[in-house]
Amino acid sequence: MKTHRLIQLVVLLLAFLTVATPLAASSHREAPLIANDPLADNTDLYAFRNPRNPRNIVIIANFVPMQLPHGGPNYYGFGENIRYEIHIDNDASKPGDEIIYRFTFYHRNEDPTTFFNIRLGKQNLRTVYRLEKSTNGGASFIPIMVNGPVPPPYIGERSIDSPIGLGSSYGDLFRAAIRNTHTGEKVFCGPVDDPFFVDLGGIFDLGDAPRQNGDPRDGLACKNVSAIALEIPIPYLRKKGAGSIENILDPDYVIGVWASASRPRIRTLSPGHESYTGDWIQVSRLGMPLTNEAVIPIGMKDYWNSLSPYKELQDTLLDQYFYNPELALYMDDDLFGGAVPAFAALRIQRNSLQAFDFGNGQDGLYGLKGSPAVAGTALDDAIFGALLLPGPGMPRSVDLWPVFHTGVPNFPPYQLATGKNGNPLAAGKPFVNNFLPNGGDMLRLNMAVPPTPRNHPQFSSLGLVQAAVLGLTDPEYNSSTSLQFIPNMDGFPNGRRMEDDVTRIELQAVAGVALAAIGLWYDDYTAGEANPVTQGLLNVLTYSTGVEANDKPFINGFPFVSLPWSGESECSGAIPTATADNVPASGLGLSAPAAGPQAVMSSYPNPFSQTVAIRYIVEKDGPMKLEAYGMDGKRLSVLADGWQSVGQHEVQWDASSYPAGIYFVRILDGQGRLLQVQKLVKSNK
């Protein structure tokens, strides 16, 4: 691109970004109207199979964003005159919800003579709730818990532990709030540490994530939210008439989950008092994270909040924002990519297999519509109608739109490229089935998929992205086209676990990683080459926002959250860091390249059989480190560590003790910033 053209695009982009929100903290204050009503604001939704009790599903809906733990004297919590609801759809043949859980909260002032929230064993604004359940789509409800307790805000030790406070530990109050309903569900409602993690400061600084100058910071560290958590037996949630699980992708075990908050239509203010009357109106909803933040433009956000997923599916007005997502503009060098250097690793396929262009406004796979190439696939109008190839100029109708609006079927081409022999439309290795096409934006989960233990060596916060990597590259999985459980197949966007790095996964998805998983590789791959794991794919897989984990560890059991921060706690907001010998599996243990590389690396022979030489040219004196990693993110060897002078250097890596497969060598500067990643292929020969 010529210099003057780039300057014009930068100016246009900066003007555009002043009125558009590129990304936000999941659903925290995501729309103008709901930002003025935080008590009714959905922040996050999670749905996952309980790793400790796989017979049950855990659903967590969080509300009331960005709570300061020391926000007294009126602390945050659930509001009155609000219906908080969790909706479940399990039957694509019927419109609407099958199951609804409704929570209504009430405040009780136990001591109106003090300005303290807690004093002498009593609480001001003590909160309890009524939980009702509908199994007929909301036509009727039955109460399954009344006077459910909500733990108080974690004000501090004097208010909680001391005899002039409640005389109890906060842990005991928290555990006492975990109750069983009359119908067998387990439930918890109360303040918790905000489980979402993201560098808000960097993201809102015109997409500076990872930050180009400065350390990443978790913008939600040391902040709380109000959580509603349910643990529900799978038989309660599966499709009516479904038998026992037939395989790990059983379609009768797919559910769609979404959460909402509604208020009465009319609010009347009088001196020192307010009252509510009229029909209930939905003011907030949430299914997939980041939809209303990163996909829907600011002028449509309030409208999106007012819809149910079922009305959304009928309203094609919003589809355009999935077919041509705004974020894709900043991942395309022909558009605004040059103006957002933090996204440099994220580039969309503009010439996949030297034939298909998925850039905004292009046709993607539409040119194949009605051809023999798509006959018998999900792209065939005779199979799923025109859902996936609705028209020209809608390139992401085949990947982003179904992920958010229908789920993905276990049907060609939505299978891993393993076994496709270079044809992305062919049948491949079965991978995921959470297809539920009768609603719009919902968190879809196939409950038949086993949970990945959190201590599993291949557990990863990259969810399905990491599962796809293993299915494509790990000999344990890529040597067969048979259906296998691959670790992290239970991860986002097949449901959502607490640990899943959804910001990173969704940015990778916008950058086309799902297309690559089914064989529509990045532009630097030439059809017919043996190995499609190119630098373009590697760049996307190793991209990181810089914040990859929550600021507090999660509880290893229901409700799987973290206790809230207290008003007297100290917290710097610094992100957790991995130790040198325990790099997280997420991102394969790699992070995004730093700006201005100071070294250039190559390897030979590559592929290799036993030993490989790593040659690197240092362009600036300074400390550097070379490390070898496996595909699971585990560091295998330190090849060099110390001061490196300008010039050419070479080290040998003896990998004779490791099996055939793909490995990586990375080079870091003295501050631990990644300069380059080199892919290595160890052959059997």
N, C-alpha and C positions, 0 to 999 in steps of 0.2 A: 504494500500500500504506500502511496506517495506521502511525503511529509505533510504537505498542505491538507491532504484529505484526512489524515489522522488528526491534525489539529482541529479541523472542522468537526469531526466526530466527537472529540474530547469535549469541545465547547457544548455541543448538543447534549451529550450525556450528562455533563454537570448541571446543565439547566434542567434536564429531565429528572435527575435524581433529587432535586430540591423539592419536587412535588410528588415523588413516588417513594414508597417504602420498600426497599429491596429485600429485607429479611427482618424478622423480629424473633423475640424469644417465644418460640412455639406459639401459643395463643395469648400472650400477655399483652393486654391493652391494644388489641390488634385492629380495632375499628373505632371511628370517631365517637359514635353514640355509646358503645359499651365502655369506652375509656372513662366516661363520666358516671359509670355505675359499677364500680369494681366488685361489689358483693355478688353480682350476678355474672361475673366474667369467668368463663371457662379458661383455664390455662393449659391443661394437658390431659391426655387420655391414654391409658395403658391397658392392654389386654394380653395375657400370656398364660400358658399352662404352668401350673405350680410345679417348680422343679423339685420340691420336697414331697409333694403329694400330687402326682400326675393325674389323679382322678378328678381334680378340680381345676377350674379356671379362675384367675384373679383379674378383676377389672378395677381400675383406679381412675377416678375422675377428680381433677383438682380445680379449685376455684380461688378467686381473690388474689390477684397477682402481686408480687413484689412487696410482701409484708415485712416491714422492719421489725425485728424482734423487740426493740425497745420503743415501739410506737405507742406508748401510753400518753394520757391515762385511758383513752378509749382504744382498746386493742382490736385487732382485726379478727374476723370470724365470719361464720355463715350469717346471712341476713334473714330476717323475717319477711313475710309477704313475697317469698320467692319459692317457686317449685324447681328443685334440682332433680333432674331425671337422667337415668341411664337407660338407653334403648337398645334392644337386641332384635335383630332380624335373622331368622334361620331358614326361611323358605322362600326361594326365588319365585315360586309360582303364585305367591300371594303378595299384593302390595301392602306396604306398611310394616310396623313392628309386630312381632309375636309376643315379646315380653318387655315390660317397662317396670323399673324400680323408681319410685318417687319418694323423695326426702323433703320433709317440711320441718323447719327449725323454729324454736321458740326460746325467748330470753326470759330469765327470771332474775329479778333484782332482790338479792337476799339481805342486803344491808344498805338502805338508802341514806344512812347517816354519815357515810365516809366518802372521800374522793378516791380512796385506794380501790383497786380492782379486787384485791384479796386482802382480808384482814380477819383474824380471830376465827378461822375455820369457815368463813362465809365468802361467797363470790358475788360481786356485782355482775349482772348480765350473765349468770350461769346459763349455759345453753344445753338444751335437750332436743331430741328430734323424734318424729314419727316416720316410720318406713312403711310404705304400702307397695303392693305388687299386683301387676296386671298380667294375665296370661291370655287375654283376648284383645290385644292391640289397643288397650286403653278404654275399652267400653265400660269396664268396671274394675275396681281396685279392692283388695282386702288388706287390712293392716297386718303386718308380720312382726312389727316391733313398735312399742310406744315408750316414751320417756327414755329413749336411748341416750346415754351420757356422752358428752363431748368434753375432752380434757380442757382445762383452762389454758390460756396462753402461758408460755413458759417465761414468766416475768423475771424470775431470779430465785436464788436459794432462800432468801428471807421469806418471800411470798409462798414458796412451795414447801420447803423442808422445815423451816423453823416452827416452834410451837405457837408463835404469834401469827403464822400464816396457816397453811393447810396441814402441816405436820406430817407430810408424806414425801416420798421421792417422786420426781416426775416420771421415772420409769414405771413405778407402781400405778400412777394415775393413767399413764398411757396404756398399760396392759389391761387395766380394769375397764377401759373403754372398748375393748375387743369383745364382742358379744355374739351369741348365736341367735338367729331368728327362730320363730315358731315353725318355719318350714325347712330349716336345715342349712341356710346360708350362714356364713360368718361375715360380720360387718364391723367396720371401724370408721368413725368420723372425727376429725380433729386436725389441729395444726401440725404440720410436718415441715422439715427442710424441703425447699423447692428442689425436686429431683432433676429438673432440667438444667443443662449446662451449655453455655454459649458465651462467646466474647461479644457482649452487646455493644461495648464501646467501639470495638473494631468494626463490627458489622455495620453499625450506623454511620461510621465515618467513611461513607461512600464505598462500602464493600471491602474494607481493609482487614480481611481475615483470610490467612494469617497476617498479623500486623507486619508491615514491611520495615518499620522502625520502632522497636519496642517489644516488651514481653506481653504475651496474651494474658487476658484476665477474664475469669468467669464472672460475668456481669450479674449473675443470680446467686453468687456465693453469699452466705450469711443472710439469706432471705428465706422467708417461710411462705407456704401456701396452705389453704384449707382443703384437706383430702377427704374424699368419700371412697372407701375401699370395700369391695365385696369379694368373697371367695365362694364360688358357686359350683356344685357338682355338675359334671359334664352331662349326665342324663337330663338335667333341668334345661339345658341350653340347646341340645341337638335337635335336629329337625324331627317333627312329630312322625312317628312310624319308623324312624331309623333303627336299624339293628346294631349289632356289635360292630366295632371298627373293622373294616375289611382290609384296608391298607393305610399307609401313613398319609395319603392324599385323598381320603374318602370324602366325596363331595357332600355327603349327608351331614358332615361334621363342620361345615363352614358356617361361621356366624359373622354378621356385621354389627359393629358396636359404635354408638355415638352418644354423646352427652349433650344436655341442653339446660338452659335456665330460662324461666318464664316469670313474668310479673303481671299483675292485674292491669287492665288497660288504663285506668284513671287513678292518678295520684292527686290527692287534695291536701294542700298545706293550710294550716291554721296556726295561730301563735303557740309555739312550743309543742306542736303535734302534727302528725301526718296520718292520712288514712288512705286506703286503697279499695277500689271497687271495680266491677266490670269483668269482662272475659279475660282469660289468661292469654298473654301474648308472648311468643318466644322472642327473647332479646339476645340470646347468645347460644351458640352450638359449637361442637368440635367433634371431628372424626379423625382424619389424618392430620398429623402435626404440620404446621407451616402453610396450610392451604390458604387461609384468609390473609396470611402475611406475605408469602413469597409468590403467590400465584394470582390472587384476585387484586385488581388495582384499587386504589384508595376510594375512587368514586363509587365502587360497587360493594365495598366491604359491609356496610350496614345492611344492604339488601341481602347479601349472602347469609348473614347471621339470622335473618328472618325466615329463611327457608328450611324445610326439612330435606333430608337427602332424597326423598321420593319426589318432592316437587322440583328439586334441583335437576334430577335426571330428566324431567319433562321440559325443563327450561333450557333450551340450547343456547341461550344468550351467554352463559358463562363458559361454555365449552371452548370458545376461542382462546381463552387464557391458558388452557391446557395444551391445545394444539400448537400454539406459538407462545411459549412461556417467556415472560419478560426477562427472567434471569438468563435465558439463553442468549440474549443480546450481548451480554458481557462475557460470553464464552466463545465469541466468534470474531476473529481478527478482521473480517470484512465488515463488521458492524462496530460495536463499542468495546471489543475485547482489549484493545490497547490501552484503554482508559482505566481499567481495573487490574493492575498488575498482580494483586493477590490471587486472582483467579487464573493466573497464567497456565497452571497445570491442567485446568479444566477446559477442554476443547471438544466441540461436538463434531460428529462425523459429517463432513461436507462432501466426501467422496468415498464412502464405504464400499469396499470391493470394486473400486473404480467405476461405480454405477449409481449409488444412491446418496442423495443429499438431504440431510435432516436439519439444515439450517432454517431459521424462521422464514416463513413464506414460501419454502420449497415444497416439493411433492412427496418426499420420503419414499414410501413404497407404493404410492397411489398409482404409479405407472403400470403396476402389475395387476391392477384390479380387473377381474374378469378373465385373466389369462390362465392357461394351463398350469403356470408356475404356482398359483395359489389355490388351485382346485384341491379340495379335501382338507384345507388348513383352516384355522380360525379366521383367516382373511378372506375366505370364500363367503360371498353373500348368502349362499345356500346353508351355511353352517351357523353363523351368528348375525345374519343380516348385514346391514351396512354399518355396524357398530364401530369397526376398527379401521375401515377405509371409507369415511363418509364423503370425501371430496378432495380435490387438489388444493394445494396451499395449506395443508394441515399435517405437517410432517410428524408431529408427536402423537397423532391419534393411535399409533400402534404400541406406544410404550407408556408415556406419562398419563395419558387419559385413562387407559384401563387400570393402571395401578391405583389411581385415585377414585375411579367411578364404577368399576365393575369387579375388580380383582382380576387375577390372572388364571386362566384355565390350564390344566395339564393336557395340552393339545398343541400340535405343531402350529406355528413355529415357536411357541412359548415353552421350549425345553432347552436344556443346555446344549451348546455346540458340540459337546462330546458325542462322537458317533455320527455326526452329520456329514462328514467327509467333504466339508467346504461349502455345503448348500444350507444356508441359514433357514430355509423354508422346510427342510426335511425334518423327520422325526429325530429326536436326539434323546439325551438322558433325562427322564422325568425329574422335575425339580420342585415345582410348587403348584398347588391348586387351592386358591382361595377365591374362586370365581363365584360371585353372588351379584348378578346383573340387574336386580330390580330396585336399586337405590343409587344415590349419588355418593358423595363423600362420606365414607365410613371407614373405620379401622376394621379390616377383614382378617379373620383368623381361622385357619384350619386346625381345629382342636385335636385332630388325629395325629398331628406331627408331634413326636416325643419332645420333651424339653431337653435342652442342652444343659447339663450340670454346670453351675457357675464356677466350679473348680476344674472343669475339663480343660486339658492343656490347649485345646483349640477353640475354647470359648472366645468370642470376639464381639466387641461393641459395633462392628460393621454388619452384623446381622446377615441378611440374605446376600449381600455383596461378598462377604467372606465365604459364605457357603458356596457361592458360584465359583469363586477362586479355587476352592478345594476341589469342586467337581470338575473343573477344567484342567487342573495342574497336578493334583495329588494322585499318585499311582494307585492308591487304595480306592479311589473313586472314578478316575478317568479311564480306567482299563476296561470298563463295562458300561453298557447302556441300560443295565437293569436298574430298577428303582432301588435306591439305598437311602438310609438316613444319613445325611451329611451334617456334621455339627453346624449349628446356627440356622438350620432351616426353620427353626421356630422364632427367628428374629425378624425385626422390622425389614420390609413392610408386610410380613406375615404376622399380624399382630404387632405388638410393641412391648419390649421388655424394659425394665427400669434402666438397664445399662446401655441400651442402644443409642448410638450417636446419630440421632435422626437428622440434625443439621448437615452433618457431613455426608450421610447417605443420600439425602435428597439433592444436595448440590451435585454429587456424583451421578445421580439419576438424571438430572437436567443435562449433565454433560454426556449422557448417552451410554452409561455403563450397562444398563439393561439390554440395550441393543447389542453391545459387544458380547454379552453373556450368551446370546442365542446365535452368535456367529456373524453379526454385522459389525465387523472389526473397525478399528480406527484407520484413518486415512494412510498412515505410514505402513500398513500391511498390504502386501500385494497378493491378490488371489492366487492360490496354489502354493504359497510358501508353507513350510512345515510347521512353524511355530508362530501363532498369532499374538503372543505376549510381547507386543512391541513397546517402544518407549512411550508412544502415545497412550496406550492402555496403562502402562506402569505409572505414568504421570497422574492419571485420574485415580488409580487405586491408592496411591501414596499421598494424595492430597489430604491436608488436614487444616482445619480452622485454627488449630493451636490449642483448643480446649477439648479434651477427649474423655473427661470423666467428671463425675459429680464431686462436689467439694466435701461430701461426707460419705462414708461407706453405708451401704444399704443393710437393713436388718435381714438376717438369713431366715426368714419365715414371715408369715402373714403379720402385718400388711405390706411387708417388703419395702418399706420406705425408710427414712431416717428421722430420728427424733428432731423436733424443731430446735432452732437456735434460741437461746435464752437472751433476755434483755441485757444481761450483765456479761455476756461472753465477748471475747475478743476474736476478731477474724479479719485477716488481711485481704481476703478475696483472692489470694494466690492460688493458682491451679495446682493440683497434685501432680507430682513428677514421678516417673518410673526410675527405679534404681538401675544401675548400669547392667546388672546381670539378670534383670527381670523386665525386659521390654514388653509392653502389652501386645497381645496378638492382634489387636485392632490395627488396621493399616499395615499389616505384615511387619510391624515394628519400624516402619519408615514414616517419614514426614515430608512435607512439601519442600522443594529446593529453596535455599536462601537466594536472595537477590544478589547479583554480581558474583558469579562463581570465581573461585581463586584456584581451581584445579580442574584438569581435564583427565578423565580416566578411560582406559581401554583394557581389553583382556584378550589373551590368546593361549592356546587354541580355545575356541568357544563355538560349538560344544567341545567338551573335554571328557576324558575318561577317568583320570586319577588326579592329576595336578594341573593347575591353571596359573598362568602368570598374569599379574595385575600390574599394568604400567600406568603411571599417572604423572602428569606434568604440572608442577606447581608454578603458578603465575605470580605469587606474592609470598614472601617469607612469613612463617608463622606456625603455630602448633596445629597439627592435624591428626586425625585418627581414621584408620581404615578398619572396617568390621565386616565379617561375613555372617549372613543370616539365612535361615531356612524359610520356607513358605509359611510356617506357623508363627513367624515373628520371633523365634528364639535365636538369640545370638550364639553363633557356633565358634567364632574365633576372632581375636583381635590381631590384625595383620601388621599394623603399624600404629604407633602412638608416641608423639613427641614433636619436637621442632623440625620443620621441613624447610629447606632452603629452595630458592628458585631453581628450577631445572627439572630434569627427568629422573624418576625413581621407579623401582620395580620390586615387587614382592611376589613370593610364591605361596599359593594356598594348596595344601595337600588335603584333598577331600576323599581320599580312598576309603575312609571308614564310613562314608555316608552313601545312602542309596541314590540311584539315578533319579533325576528330577530337576526342578528349577530352584536356583539359589540366587542370592543377591549380595553384592558388596556395596557398601555405602562409604562415602568419605565425608567427614565432618570437620569444621574449623574448630578453633580453640574455645569457642563459646557454645559448642554443641550444635551449631546450625548445619543442616544438611546441604552439601554442595553438589553432590551427584550420586546417582544410583546406577549400578551396572548389573544387568541381568546375566546370570551364568546358567548354562545348561549342561548337566552331567549326564552323559549317555551310558548305556550298558556296555558299550564296546571298550 
